[in-house]
């Protein structure tokens, strides 16, 4: 199934059968002499786990910063109540001030319409 491309890639098959190279917890290179079929020795398992945790942490940081940048780049620019609340750090205050002066939102802003579930015009 790997050879046909239906399940996995050739690198996965090599890892399963032969072993792989990597860095251990002290950043020293190591090679697992056995594949995943035969199981890993404790030193190899700890090295693989340390590398996997480090890579997962780096991925989480990259994902968070990319999400933050995307949110900041797509801030709504409308001046209606909902648009101002979406930009605000304290949306409750924006809604309270709008309610105090009797301001309503006509939902003409595209982002506001999509946020409340209305179709775009």
N, CA, C and O atoms as a printed pandas DataFrame, in Angstrom:
     atom_number atom_name residue_name chain_id  residue_number  x_coord  y_coord  z_coord
0              1         N          UNK        A               1    0.822   -1.193    0.000
1              2        CA          UNK        A               1    0.000    0.000    0.000
2              3         C          UNK        A               1    0.866    1.257    0.000
3              4         O          UNK        A               1    0.458    2.278   -0.553
4              5         N          UNK        A               2    2.064    1.205    0.614
5              6        CA          UNK        A               2    2.957    2.361    0.577
6              7         C          UNK        A               2    3.470    2.587   -0.836
7              8         O          UNK        A               2    3.537    3.722   -1.308
8              9         N          UNK        A               3    3.827    1.512   -1.499
9             10        CA          UNK        A               3    4.373    1.628   -2.848
10            11         C          UNK        A               3    3.354    2.211   -3.822
11            12         O          UNK        A               3    3.726    2.932   -4.748
12            13         N          UNK        A               4    2.077    1.907   -3.625
13            14        CA          UNK        A               4    1.063    2.451   -4.518
14            15         C          UNK        A               4    0.687    3.881   -4.153
15            16         O          UNK        A               4    0.041    4.569   -4.944
16            17         N          UNK        A               5    1.079    4.337   -2.976
17            18        CA          UNK        A               5    0.750    5.692   -2.548
18            19         C          UNK        A               5   -0.558    5.786   -1.795
19            20         O          UNK        A               5   -0.991    6.881   -1.437
20            21         N          UNK        A               6   -1.198    4.643   -1.548
21            22        CA          UNK        A               6   -2.486    4.650   -0.859
22            23         C          UNK        A               6   -2.327    4.940    0.625
23            24         O          UNK        A               6   -3.155    5.647    1.200
24            25         N          UNK        A               7   -1.304    4.424    1.249
25            26        CA          UNK        A               7   -1.088    4.617    2.689
26            27         C          UNK        A               7    0.354    5.014    2.958
27            28         O          UNK        A               7    1.263    4.195    2.822
28            29         N          UNK        A               8    0.563    6.249    3.334
29            30        CA          UNK        A               8    1.889    6.687    3.739
30            31         C          UNK        A               8    2.844    6.900    2.589
31            32         O          UNK        A               8    2.485    6.797    1.416
32            33         N          UNK        A               9    4.078    7.202    2.966
33            34        CA          UNK        A               9    5.138    7.425    1.994
34            35         C          UNK        A               9    6.273    6.442    2.266
35            36         O          UNK        A               9    6.248    5.710    3.255
36            37         N          UNK        A              10    7.246    6.433    1.398
37            38        CA          UNK        A              10    8.370    5.516    1.526
38            39         C          UNK        A              10    9.158    5.773    2.822
39            40         O          UNK        A              10    9.709    4.841    3.407
40            41         N          UNK        A              11    9.209    7.057    3.274
41            42        CA          UNK        A              11    9.918    7.368    4.513
42            43         C          UNK        A              11    9.263    6.658    5.704
43            44         O          UNK        A              11    9.945    6.221    6.631
44            45         N          UNK        A              12    7.933    6.553    5.662
45            46        CA          UNK        A              12    7.231    5.863    6.747
46            47         C          UNK        A              12    7.578    4.370    6.767
47            48         O          UNK        A              12    7.756    3.786    7.836
48            49         N          UNK        A              13    7.672    3.766    5.602
49            50        CA          UNK        A              13    8.014    2.354    5.520
50            51         C          UNK        A              13    9.441    2.112    6.015
51            52         O          UNK        A              13    9.699    1.137    6.721
52            53         N          UNK        A              14   10.358    2.993    5.647
53            54        CA          UNK        A              14   11.745    2.865    6.100
54            55         C          UNK        A              14   11.805    2.983    7.617
55            56         O          UNK        A              14   12.512    2.216    8.270
56            57         N          UNK        A              15   11.074    3.931    8.179
57            58        CA          UNK        A              15   11.051    4.115    9.632
58            59         C          UNK        A              15   10.462    2.889   10.320
59            60         O          UNK        A              15   10.929    2.482   11.384
60            61         N          UNK        A              16    9.456    2.315    9.719
61            62        CA          UNK        A              16    8.806    1.151   10.302
62            63         C          UNK        A              16    9.726   -0.062   10.307
63            64         O          UNK        A              16    9.762   -0.811   11.284
64            65         N          UNK        A              17   10.462   -0.259    9.233
65            66        CA          UNK        A              17   11.269   -1.471    9.084
66            67         C          UNK        A              17   12.724   -1.314    9.507
67            68         O          UNK        A              17   13.271   -2.207   10.154
68            69         N          UNK        A              18   13.368   -0.193    9.155
69            70        CA          UNK        A              18   14.813   -0.104    9.315
70            71         C          UNK        A              18   15.265    0.725   10.505
71            72         O          UNK        A              18   16.179    0.311   11.218
72            73         N          UNK        A              19   14.675    1.847   10.740
73            74        CA          UNK        A              19   15.154    2.745   11.783
74            75         C          UNK        A              19   15.340    4.127   11.214
75            76         O          UNK        A              19   15.029    4.380   10.050
76            77         N          UNK        A              20   15.849    5.020   12.039
77            78        CA          UNK        A              20   16.006    6.391   11.568
78            79         C          UNK        A              20   17.068    7.118   12.368
79            80         O          UNK        A              20   17.509    6.650   13.418
80            81         N          UNK        A              21   17.469    8.263   11.856
81            82        CA          UNK        A              21   18.422    9.139   12.525
82            83         C          UNK        A              21   17.651   10.229   13.250
83            84         O          UNK        A              21   16.502   10.513   12.912
84            85         N          UNK        A              22   18.279   10.837   14.244
85            86        CA          UNK        A              22   17.651   11.930   14.969
86            87         C          UNK        A              22   18.620   12.531   15.952
87            88         O          UNK        A              22   19.801   12.184   15.971
88            89         N          UNK        A              23   18.111   13.447   16.782
89            90        CA          UNK        A              23   18.907   14.067   17.830
90            91         C          UNK        A              23   18.323   13.659   19.171
91            92         O          UNK        A              23   17.104   13.637   19.345
92            93         N          UNK        A              24   19.201   13.332   20.125
93            94        CA          UNK        A              24   18.701   12.966   21.448
94            95         C          UNK        A              24   18.507   14.226   22.290
95            96         O          UNK        A              24   18.610   15.339   21.773
96            97         N          UNK        A              25   18.227   14.057   23.586
97            98        CA          UNK        A              25   17.920   15.195   24.455
98            99         C          UNK        A              25   19.103   16.138   24.631
99           100         O          UNK        A              25   18.905   17.305   24.968
100          101         N          UNK        A              26   20.325   15.666   24.413
101          102        CA          UNK        A              26   21.522   16.498   24.525
102          103         C          UNK        A              26   21.983   16.998   23.160
103          104         O          UNK        A              26   23.124   17.437   23.017
104          105         N          UNK        A              27   21.109   16.938   22.159
105          106        CA          UNK        A              27   21.397   17.398   20.794
106          107         C          UNK        A              27   22.519   16.613   20.121
107          108         O          UNK        A              27   23.179   17.128   19.219
108          109         N          UNK        A              28   22.740   15.371   20.550
109          110        CA          UNK        A              28   23.720   14.510   19.899
110          111         C          UNK        A              28   23.007   13.643   18.878
111          112         O          UNK        A              28   21.896   13.181   19.142
112          113         N          UNK        A              29   23.610   13.407   17.722
113          114        CA          UNK        A              29   22.954   12.558   16.723
114          115         C          UNK        A              29   22.922   11.100   17.174
115          116         O          UNK        A              29   23.860   10.615   17.808
116          117         N          UNK        A              30   21.855   10.421   16.847
117          118        CA          UNK        A              30   21.749    8.999   17.155
118          119         C          UNK        A              30   21.044    8.308   15.997
119          120         O          UNK        A              30   20.394    8.947   15.169
120          121         N          UNK        A              31   21.186    6.994   15.960
121          122        CA          UNK        A              31   20.515    6.201   14.935
122          123         C          UNK        A              31   19.851    5.020   15.613
123          124         O          UNK        A              31   20.493    4.294   16.371
124          125         N          UNK        A              32   18.581    4.826   15.347
125          126        CA          UNK        A              32   17.898    3.657   15.897
126          127         C          UNK        A              32   18.244    2.477   15.011
127          128         O          UNK        A              32   18.028    2.511   13.800
128          129         N          UNK        A              33   18.774    1.445   15.615
129          130        CA          UNK        A              33   19.229    0.296   14.834
130          131         C          UNK        A              33   18.088   -0.626   14.466
131          132         O          UNK        A              33   18.222   -1.445   13.557
132          133         N          UNK        A              34   16.953   -0.505   15.165
133          134        CA          UNK        A              34   15.808   -1.354   14.871
134          135         C          UNK        A              34   14.649   -0.463   14.461
135          136         O          UNK        A              34   14.584    0.710   14.831
136          137         N          UNK        A              35   13.762   -1.022   13.714
137          138        CA          UNK        A              35   12.595   -0.272   13.289
138          139         C          UNK        A              35   11.488   -0.321   14.326
139          140         O          UNK        A              35   11.652   -0.912   15.394
140          141         N          UNK        A              36   10.372    0.295   14.011
141          142        CA          UNK        A              36    9.249    0.325   14.935
142          143         C          UNK        A              36    8.624   -1.063   15.090
143          144         O          UNK        A              36    7.975   -1.337   16.100
144          145         N          UNK        A              37    8.812   -1.937   14.104
145          146        CA          UNK        A              37    8.255   -3.299   14.209
146          147         C          UNK        A              37    8.888   -4.068   15.357
147          148         O          UNK        A              37    8.190   -4.772   16.087
148          149         N          UNK        A              38   10.202   -3.943   15.528
149          150        CA          UNK        A              38   10.893   -4.666   16.588
150          151         C          UNK        A              38   10.830   -3.930   17.918
151          152         O          UNK        A              38   11.110   -4.525   18.959
152          153         N          UNK        A              39   10.472   -2.665   17.912
153          154        CA          UNK        A              39   10.421   -1.868   19.131
154          155         C          UNK        A              39   11.707   -1.105   19.354
155          156         O          UNK        A              39   12.743   -1.447   18.783
156          157         N          UNK        A              40   11.650   -0.083   20.173
157          158        CA          UNK        A              40   12.813    0.744   20.449
158          159         C          UNK        A              40   13.380    0.406   21.821
159          160         O          UNK        A              40   12.651    0.015   22.733
160          161         N          UNK        A              41   14.681    0.562   21.948
161          162        CA          UNK        A              41   15.332    0.412   23.239
162          163         C          UNK        A              41   15.027    1.663   24.071
163          164         O          UNK        A              41   14.652    2.692   23.509
164          165         N          UNK        A              42   15.179    1.593   25.395
165          166        CA          UNK        A              42   14.831    2.747   26.230
166          167         C          UNK        A              42   15.547    4.039   25.829
167          168         O          UNK        A              42   14.916    5.095   25.772
168          169         N          UNK        A              43   16.848    3.973   25.552
169          170        CA          UNK        A              43   17.592    5.176   25.164
170          171         C          UNK        A              43   17.030    5.753   23.876
171          172         O          UNK        A              43   16.872    6.967   23.749
172          173         N          UNK        A              44   16.730    4.885   22.927
173          174        CA          UNK        A              44   16.170    5.347   21.652
174          175         C          UNK        A              44   14.780    5.943   21.849
175          176         O          UNK        A              44   14.453    6.968   21.252
176          177         N          UNK        A              45   13.968    5.308   22.678
177          178        CA          UNK        A              45   12.627    5.808   22.934
178          179         C          UNK        A              45   12.666    7.183   23.585
179          180         O          UNK        A              45   11.903    8.066   23.194
180          181         N          UNK        A              46   13.543    7.385   24.574
181          182        CA          UNK        A              46   13.649    8.684   25.228
182          183         C          UNK        A              46   14.129    9.745   24.251
183          184         O          UNK        A              46   13.658   10.882   24.286
184          185         N          UNK        A              47   15.067    9.381   23.377
185          186        CA          UNK        A              47   15.568   10.340   22.393
186          187         C          UNK        A              47   14.469   10.734   21.407
187          188         O          UNK        A              47   14.318   11.912   21.084
188          189         N          UNK        A              48   13.710    9.761   20.934
189          190        CA          UNK        A              48   12.629   10.048   19.995
190          191         C          UNK        A              48   11.557   10.898   20.669
191          192         O          UNK        A              48   11.021   11.822   20.058
192          193         N          UNK        A              49   11.243   10.587   21.925
193          194        CA          UNK        A              49   10.229   11.348   22.653
194          195         C          UNK        A              49   10.680   12.794   22.881
195          196         O          UNK        A              49    9.882   13.721   22.746
196          197         N          UNK        A              50   11.953   12.986   23.226
197          198        CA          UNK        A              50   12.463   14.342   23.446
198          199         C          UNK        A              50   12.391   15.153   22.158
199          200         O          UNK        A              50   11.996   16.319   22.175
200          201         N          UNK        A              51   12.770   14.544   21.054
201          202        CA          UNK        A              51   12.716   15.240   19.768
202          203         C          UNK        A              51   11.270   15.557   19.378
203          204         O          UNK        A              51   10.987   16.644   18.875
204          205         N          UNK        A              52   10.367   14.619   19.607
205          206        CA          UNK        A              52    8.959   14.839   19.248
206          207         C          UNK        A              52    8.354   15.958   20.087
207          208         O          UNK        A              52    7.607   16.782   19.559
208          209         N          UNK        A              53    8.658   16.004   21.369
209          210        CA          UNK        A              53    8.135   17.073   22.222
210          211         C          UNK        A              53    8.674   18.430   21.798
211          212         O          UNK        A              53    7.931   19.411   21.755
212          213         N          UNK        A              54    9.952   18.490   21.486
213          214        CA          UNK        A              54   10.556   19.751   21.057
214          215         C          UNK        A              54    9.919   20.225   19.753
215          216         O          UNK        A              54    9.580   21.400   19.617
216          217         N          UNK        A              55    9.756   19.318   18.802
217          218        CA          UNK        A              55    9.155   19.684   17.520
218          219         C          UNK        A              55    7.700   20.101   17.690
219          220         O          UNK        A              55    7.251   21.042   17.036
220          221         N          UNK        A              56    6.960   19.419   18.552
221          222        CA          UNK        A              56    5.567   19.780   18.798
222          223         C          UNK        A              56    5.461   21.149   19.455
223          224         O          UNK        A              56    4.565   21.924   19.121
224          225         N          UNK        A              57    6.350   21.457   20.374
225          226        CA          UNK        A              57    6.375   22.780   21.004
226          227         C          UNK        A              57    6.670   23.881   20.011
227          228         O          UNK        A              57    6.021   24.927   20.031
228          229         N          UNK        A              58    7.651   23.656   19.134
229          230        CA          UNK        A              58    7.976   24.651   18.110
230          231         C          UNK        A              58    6.796   24.863   17.166
231          232         O          UNK        A              58    6.509   25.992   16.767
232          233         N          UNK        A              59    6.118   23.781   16.811
233          234        CA          UNK        A              59    4.964   23.884   15.927
234          235         C          UNK        A              59    3.836   24.670   16.596
235          236         O          UNK        A              59    3.178   25.483   15.946
236          237         N          UNK        A              60    3.609   24.433   17.889
237          238        CA          UNK        A              60    2.556   25.151   18.608
238          239         C          UNK        A              60    2.850   26.649   18.663
239          240         O          UNK        A              60    1.940   27.463   18.505
240          241         N          UNK        A              61    4.102   27.017   18.885
241          242        CA          UNK        A              61    4.469   28.436   18.921
242          243         C          UNK        A              61    4.280   29.068   17.547
243          244         O          UNK        A              61    3.752   30.175   17.443
244          245         N          UNK        A              62    4.708   28.372   16.487
245          246        CA          UNK        A              62    4.530   28.896   15.130
246          247         C          UNK        A              62    3.055   29.042   14.780
247          248         O          UNK        A              62    2.658   30.037   14.174
248          249         N          UNK        A              63    2.248   28.069   15.153
249          250        CA          UNK        A              63    0.819   28.111   14.863
250          251         C          UNK        A              63    0.139   29.255   15.597
251          252         O          UNK        A              63   -0.715   29.937   15.031
252          253         N          UNK        A              64    0.511   29.469   16.848
253          254        CA          UNK        A              64   -0.081   30.562   17.618
254          255         C          UNK        A              64    0.291   31.917   17.039
255          256         O          UNK        A              64   -0.561   32.800   16.938
256          257         N          UNK        A              65    1.545   32.094   16.657
257          258        CA          UNK        A              65    1.954   33.390   16.099
258          259         C          UNK        A              65    1.333   33.622   14.730
259          260         O          UNK        A              65    0.998   34.757   14.391
260          261         N          UNK        A              66    1.175   32.570   13.939
261          262        CA          UNK        A              66    0.525   32.727   12.630
262          263         C          UNK        A              66   -0.949   33.070   12.805
263          264         O          UNK        A              66   -1.480   33.902   12.071
264          265         N          UNK        A              67   -1.613   32.440   13.765
265          266        CA          UNK        A              67   -3.018   32.755   14.021
266          267         C          UNK        A              67   -3.196   34.168   14.516
267          268         O          UNK        A              67   -4.130   34.857   14.107
268          269         N          UNK        A              68   -2.301   34.616   15.404
269          270        CA          UNK        A              68   -2.366   35.984   15.912
270          271         C          UNK        A              68   -2.153   36.991   14.782
271          272         O          UNK        A              68   -2.851   38.002   14.713
272          273         N          UNK        A              69   -1.205   36.725   13.909
273          274        CA          UNK        A              69   -0.945   37.633   12.789
274          275         C          UNK        A              69   -2.135   37.675   11.838
275          276         O          UNK        A              69   -2.471   38.735   11.311
276          277         N          UNK        A              70   -2.766   36.540   11.618
277          278        CA          UNK        A              70   -3.928   36.510   10.730
278          279         C          UNK        A              70   -5.094   37.284   11.320
279          280         O          UNK        A              70   -5.787   38.011   10.607
280          281         N          UNK        A              71   -5.313   37.129   12.626
281          282        CA          UNK        A              71   -6.385   37.883   13.282
282          283         C          UNK        A              71   -6.144   39.380   13.203
283          284         O          UNK        A              71   -7.069   40.152   12.950
284          285         N          UNK        A              72   -4.899   39.792   13.418
285          286        CA          UNK        A              72   -4.583   41.209   13.386
286          287         C          UNK        A              72   -4.694   41.785   11.987
287          288         O          UNK        A              72   -4.985   42.971   11.831
288          289         N          UNK        A              73   -4.468   40.975   10.972
289          290        CA          UNK        A              73   -4.537   41.482    9.602
290          291         C          UNK        A              73   -5.967   41.544    9.079
291          292         O          UNK        A              73   -6.230   42.229    8.090
292          293         N          UNK        A              74   -6.894   40.841    9.722
293          294        CA          UNK        A              74   -8.267   40.808    9.238
294          295         C          UNK        A              74   -9.238   41.471   10.203
295          296         O          UNK        A              74  -10.356   40.992   10.389
296          297         N          UNK        A              75   -8.817   42.567   10.816
297          298        CA          UNK        A              75   -9.678   43.285   11.744
298          299         C          UNK        A              75  -10.709   44.069   10.940
299          300         O          UNK        A              75  -10.374   44.723    9.952
300          301         N          UNK        A              76  -11.960   43.998   11.373
301          302        CA          UNK        A              76  -13.021   44.723   10.690
302          303         C          UNK        A              76  -12.817   46.228   10.850
303          304         O          UNK        A              76  -12.335   46.684   11.887
304          305         N          UNK        A              77  -13.174   46.982    9.846
305          306        CA          UNK        A              77  -12.924   48.410    9.845
306          307         C          UNK        A              77  -14.200   49.234    9.945
307          308         O          UNK        A              77  -14.160   50.454    9.786
308          309         N          UNK        A              78  -15.328   48.587   10.206
309          310        CA          UNK        A              78  -16.602   49.301   10.301
310          311         C          UNK        A              78  -16.714   50.108   11.580
311          312         O          UNK        A              78  -15.935   49.916   12.514
312          313         N          UNK        A              79  -17.697   51.022   11.624
313          314        CA          UNK        A              79  -17.898   51.873   12.794
314          315         C          UNK        A              79  -19.209   51.578   13.504
315          316         O          UNK        A              79  -19.581   52.303   14.426
316          317         N          UNK        A              80  -19.915   50.538   13.100
317          318        CA          UNK        A              80  -21.151   50.176   13.774
318          319         C          UNK        A              80  -20.834   49.503   15.105
319          320         O          UNK        A              80  -19.674   49.225   15.410
320          321         N          UNK        A              81  -21.876   49.242   15.895
321          322        CA          UNK        A              81  -21.693   48.720   17.250
322          323         C          UNK        A              81  -20.961   47.385   17.244
323          324         O          UNK        A              81  -19.985   47.218   17.975
324          325         N          UNK        A              82  -21.409   46.440   16.442
325          326        CA          UNK        A              82  -20.797   45.106   16.445
326          327         C          UNK        A              82  -19.359   45.144   15.947
327          328         O          UNK        A              82  -18.504   44.429   16.470
328          329         N          UNK        A              83  -19.082   45.972   14.941
329          330        CA          UNK        A              83  -17.717   46.083   14.422
330          331         C          UNK        A              83  -16.789   46.670   15.481
331          332         O          UNK        A              83  -15.658   46.212   15.640
332          333         N          UNK        A              84  -17.265   47.682   16.204
333          334        CA          UNK        A              84  -16.441   48.269   17.275
334          335         C          UNK        A              84  -16.218   47.259   18.397
335          336         O          UNK        A              84  -15.128   47.189   18.965
336          337         N          UNK        A              85  -17.240   46.483   18.713
337          338        CA          UNK        A              85  -17.101   45.476   19.770
338          339         C          UNK        A              85  -16.141   44.370   19.363
339          340         O          UNK        A              85  -15.392   43.859   20.196
340          341         N          UNK        A              86  -16.155   43.998   18.096
341          342        CA          UNK        A              86  -15.242   42.944   17.626
342          343         C          UNK        A              86  -13.789   43.398   17.702
343          344         O          UNK        A              86  -12.894   42.577   17.899
344          345         N          UNK        A              87  -13.546   44.708   17.548
345          346        CA          UNK        A              87  -12.181   45.234   17.629
346          347         C          UNK        A              87  -11.738   45.461   19.064
347          348         O          UNK        A              87  -10.538   45.496   19.339
348          349         N          UNK        A              88  -12.669   45.613   19.973
349          350        CA          UNK        A              88  -12.373   46.025   21.338
350          351         C          UNK        A              88  -11.847   44.869   22.193
351          352         O          UNK        A              88  -12.170   43.704   21.965
352          353         N          UNK        A              89  -11.027   45.230   23.180
353          354        CA          UNK        A              89  -10.585   44.250   24.169
354          355         C          UNK        A              89  -11.692   43.984   25.184
355          356         O          UNK        A              89  -11.714   42.926   25.812
356          357         N          UNK        A              90  -12.615   44.942   25.352
357          358        CA          UNK        A              90  -13.721   44.819   26.290
358          359         C          UNK        A              90  -15.035   45.079   25.550
359          360         O          UNK        A              90  -15.584   46.176   25.648
360          361         N          UNK        A              91  -15.547   44.094   24.815
361          362        CA          UNK        A              91  -16.746   44.314   24.008
362          363         C          UNK        A              91  -17.982   44.619   24.842
363          364         O          UNK        A              91  -18.892   45.292   24.360
364          365         N          UNK        A              92  -18.034   44.144   26.071
365          366        CA          UNK        A              92  -19.192   44.422   26.913
366          367         C          UNK        A              92  -19.376   45.907   27.161
367          368         O          UNK        A              92  -20.504   46.397   27.212
368          369         N          UNK        A              93  -18.273   46.625   27.316
369          370        CA          UNK        A              93  -18.344   48.070   27.535
370          371         C          UNK        A              93  -18.899   48.764   26.302
371          372         O          UNK        A              93  -19.695   49.696   26.415
372          373         N          UNK        A              94  -18.481   48.315   25.124
373          374        CA          UNK        A              94  -18.979   48.902   23.872
374          375         C          UNK        A              94  -20.482   48.689   23.759
375          376         O          UNK        A              94  -21.219   49.614   23.418
376          377         N          UNK        A              95  -20.944   47.461   24.047
377          378        CA          UNK        A              95  -22.384   47.189   23.973
378          379         C          UNK        A              95  -23.147   47.990   25.027
379          380         O          UNK        A              95  -24.245   48.474   24.755
380          381         N          UNK        A              96  -22.581   48.136   26.219
381          382        CA          UNK        A              96  -23.258   48.893   27.271
382          383         C          UNK        A              96  -23.381   50.362   26.900
383          384         O          UNK        A              96  -24.435   50.963   27.110
384          385         N          UNK        A              97  -22.330   50.947   26.353
385          386        CA          UNK        A              97  -22.388   52.349   25.941
386          387         C          UNK        A              97  -23.397   52.534   24.818
387          388         O          UNK        A              97  -24.142   53.514   24.814
388          389         N          UNK        A              98  -23.431   51.601   23.860
389          390        CA          UNK        A              98  -24.391   51.703   22.762
390          391         C          UNK        A              98  -25.816   51.578   23.275
391          392         O          UNK        A              98  -26.705   52.283   22.796
392          393         N          UNK        A              99  -26.051   50.700   24.233
393          394        CA          UNK        A              99  -27.393   50.547   24.792
394          395         C          UNK        A              99  -27.803   51.778   25.583
395          396         O          UNK        A              99  -28.977   52.149   25.587
396          397         N          UNK        A             100  -26.839   52.422   26.260
397          398        CA          UNK        A             100  -27.149   53.597   27.062
398          399         C          UNK        A             100  -27.613   54.765   26.206
399          400         O          UNK        A             100  -28.450   55.555   26.643
400          401         N          UNK        A             101  -27.087   54.886   24.999
401          402        CA          UNK        A             101  -27.494   56.000   24.136
402          403         C          UNK        A             101  -28.538   55.568   23.106
403          404         O          UNK        A             101  -28.973   56.372   22.281
404          405         N          UNK        A             102  -28.936   54.295   23.159
405          406        CA          UNK        A             102  -29.978   53.810   22.252
406          407         C          UNK        A             102  -29.503   53.552   20.832
407          408         O          UNK        A             102  -30.302   53.586   19.895
408          409         N          UNK        A             103  -28.229   53.299   20.663
409          410        CA          UNK        A             103  -27.671   53.050   19.330
410          411         C          UNK        A             103  -27.992   51.622   18.888
411          412         O          UNK        A             103  -27.869   50.687   19.680
412          413         N          UNK        A             104  -28.392   51.453   17.662
413          414        CA          UNK        A             104  -28.644   50.132   17.098
414          415         C          UNK        A             104  -27.685   49.885   15.951
415          416         O          UNK        A             104  -27.123   50.821   15.383
416          417         N          UNK        A             105  -27.506   48.633   15.622
417          418        CA          UNK        A             105  -26.599   48.252   14.537
418          419         C          UNK        A             105  -27.428   47.785   13.351
419          420         O          UNK        A             105  -28.148   46.793   13.467
420          421         N          UNK        A             106  -27.348   48.473   12.204
421          422        CA          UNK        A             106  -28.131   48.061   11.039
422          423         C          UNK        A             106  -27.559   46.830   10.327
423          424         O          UNK        A             106  -28.161   46.346    9.369
424          425         N          UNK        A             107  -26.408   46.315   10.778
425          426        CA          UNK        A             107  -25.741   45.152   10.183
426          427         C          UNK        A             107  -25.482   45.336    8.690
427          428         O          UNK        A             107  -25.802   44.469    7.877
428          429         N          UNK        A             108  -24.902   46.470    8.350
429          430        CA          UNK        A             108  -24.525   46.722    6.959
430          431         C          UNK        A             108  -23.095   46.295    6.675
431          432         O          UNK        A             108  -22.733   46.066    5.521
432          433         N          UNK        A             109  -22.279   46.186    7.717
433          434        CA          UNK        A             109  -20.886   45.764    7.569
434          435         C          UNK        A             109  -20.839   44.264    7.259
435          436         O          UNK        A             109  -21.533   43.477    7.903
436          437         N          UNK        A             110  -20.035   43.871    6.288
437          438        CA          UNK        A             110  -19.949   42.474    5.860
438          439         C          UNK        A             110  -19.535   41.560    7.010
439          440         O          UNK        A             110  -20.138   40.504    7.206
440          441         N          UNK        A             111  -18.505   41.957    7.779
441          442        CA          UNK        A             111  -18.036   41.116    8.883
442          443         C          UNK        A             111  -19.111   40.957    9.949
443          444         O          UNK        A             111  -19.258   39.877   10.520
444          445         N          UNK        A             112  -19.855   42.007   10.221
445          446        CA          UNK        A             112  -20.928   41.928   11.215
446          447         C          UNK        A             112  -22.028   40.983   10.749
447          448         O          UNK        A             112  -22.542   40.188   11.536
448          449         N          UNK        A             113  -22.387   41.068    9.476
449          450        CA          UNK        A             113  -23.437   40.194    8.940
450          451         C          UNK        A             113  -23.010   38.726    9.019
451          452         O          UNK        A             113  -23.801   37.869    9.411
452          453         N          UNK        A             114  -21.775   38.442    8.652
453          454        CA          UNK        A             114  -21.293   37.063    8.690
454          455         C          UNK        A             114  -21.173   36.567   10.128
455          456         O          UNK        A             114  -21.417   35.390   10.394
456          457         N          UNK        A             115  -20.802   37.441   11.057
457          458        CA          UNK        A             115  -20.646   37.051   12.454
458          459         C          UNK        A             115  -21.969   36.616   13.066
459          460         O          UNK        A             115  -22.003   35.660   13.841
460          461         N          UNK        A             116  -23.057   37.300   12.733
461          462        CA          UNK        A             116  -24.349   36.949   13.303
462          463         C          UNK        A             116  -25.086   35.898   12.493
463          464         O          UNK        A             116  -26.180   35.479   12.870
464          465         N          UNK        A             117  -24.501   35.468   11.388
465          466        CA          UNK        A             117  -25.096   34.367   10.611
466          467         C          UNK        A             117  -25.971   34.798    9.455
467          468         O          UNK        A             117  -26.696   33.975    8.895
468          469         N          UNK        A             118  -25.922   36.059    9.084
469          470        CA          UNK        A             118  -26.702   36.526    7.934
470          471         C          UNK        A             118  -25.883   36.355    6.653
471          472         O          UNK        A             118  -24.654   36.404    6.706
472          473         N          UNK        A             119  -26.522   36.159    5.526
473          474        CA          UNK        A             119  -25.776   36.037    4.278
474          475         C          UNK        A             119  -25.232   37.398    3.845
475          476         O          UNK        A             119  -25.839   38.425    4.149
476          477         N          UNK        A             120  -24.115   37.421    3.151
477          478        CA          UNK        A             120  -23.603   38.703    2.658
478          479         C          UNK        A             120  -24.544   39.234    1.577
479          480         O          UNK        A             120  -25.204   38.473    0.869
480          481         N          UNK        A             121  -24.585   40.524    1.475
481          482        CA          UNK        A             121  -25.472   41.130    0.464
482          483         C          UNK        A             121  -24.892   41.041   -0.912
483          484         O          UNK        A             121  -25.509   41.501   -1.873
